[in-house]
Every structure is written in structure tokens, then in C-alpha cells.
Amino acid sequence: MSDFSQSYFAHETAVIDEGCTIGEGTKIWHFSHIMPNCAIGRRCNIGQNVVISPDVVLGENVKIQNNVSVYSGVVCEDDVFLGPSMVFTNVLNPRSAINRRGEYQKTLVQKGASIGANATIVCGNTIGSYALIGAGAVVTKDVAPYALVYGNPSRQRGWVSEAGHKLTFDETQKAICPETYEVYQLENNTVTKLYI
């Protein structure tokens, strides 16, 4: 699908169904399928063999690596990263013989969160802003903003900065990102970035 009048790029093997809105500068690669009524923001990168199910919403600058299916009920805000072959679900008790289309659970991935390769996100949960989900994690509950989680089932193992570095808090419960030098505060088991 190389229509030069459109403001996004889609490889000729990609399939884009009716009713989708796709933002300027987005790239859709080999063998991917964008199903009806999806809303995809600007500057997204959708890798090879990705399926975006009907009515999915992706913000701006979302990066989806190869072999990911984003099912109906999933919303990814701006700057979300979905690693290779990670998995979303949208039904808690699937059965082949029972149609549960009306029972899809919502999953929200908030701004800047990253989900590692081969991780599984059980539906009905929220992944907080800038959280980092480790490769192979199985997420069965909400994840706090800036949380570092991994394992099966996943557990919180620390906190990360917006740049994705593990934060080490001092006796005043402040930490500095080693890349950006931004300062973070830990209070009542909640991390916030300080604007100094």
C-alpha cells in the first residue's frame, strides 16, 4: 500500500481495514494487519507481523516490535514501547465454544511505559506511566507509575526514571537519574519527578 498521497507509510504487504485513522509519519511494516476503526497516532512504528484489533487506540510515538497482537480493549498512550512477542489478553476466562466478545476487559498502558519481550499482560489492569515491565514478566495486577516489575507472577523490584534507569533513593527519599540528572521523590510508596 504505497499511496504517496497519504501521510503515513504502509508496506505493500500490510492490510489496513476501513474506518482507521492513522497519524502522520506512522510506519506500518511487513504482514501487519490494522483492523477496522483503530485510532493510531502520529509517528508510531508498527513492526512486522503485528495485529491491531478493532477499536484499539494508540497514542503518538508508540513503538510496537515484531509479532505483537494488540487486542480490542487495549489503549496505549503516547510514547509506549511494546517489546517483541509480548502478549495482551482481553478475556479472563476464554472458551472456544463460548463467544465472550461482549466481555472484553480494558487494559490501559499509560504514557511512556515499556513492556519487555515475551511479557504477558493479563487484561483489566493499568500499567502506570513510565513503568518498566521486564522481559518474560506475567503481569496480573496494576503496575504503579515508574515501577520496575519482572518475574512470574511479576513483582515490583524497584523504581525507574523516565529514561528507564533504576533509581536509588537516598535517606531523604530522593534519587537522581544517571542519564538526565532529573530528580525523583519517593513518598508513601509513590514516585514523582521533581521540577527544580
Order of alpha helices (4+ residues) and beta strands (2+ residues): beta-beta-beta-beta-beta-beta-beta-beta-beta-beta-beta-beta-beta-beta-beta-beta-beta-beta-beta-beta-beta-beta-beta-beta-beta
